[in-house]
Amino acid sequence: MIEVTRLNGNKMTVNAELIERVEELPDTVITLTTGNKIIVKESRQEVKNLVILYKKEIFCRDL
């Protein structure tokens, strides 16, 4: 799970496994496999980095 910030400043946790795509339109929109869309303050690159860190944490835990 990754923590992101909505435009109103509220933090939320998103299941990174459900992210289908991330777009900057110019706001960053995360589209989930469920069809839900979340607009966040983080850039597309920041969301990508959060997902990469999450995946590294999960895979390194099993070693």
Secondary structure, DSSP 8 states (H G I E B T S, - for coil): -EEEEBTTS-EEEE-GGGEEEEEESSSEEEEETTS-EEEESS-HHHHHHHHHHHHHHHHHHT-
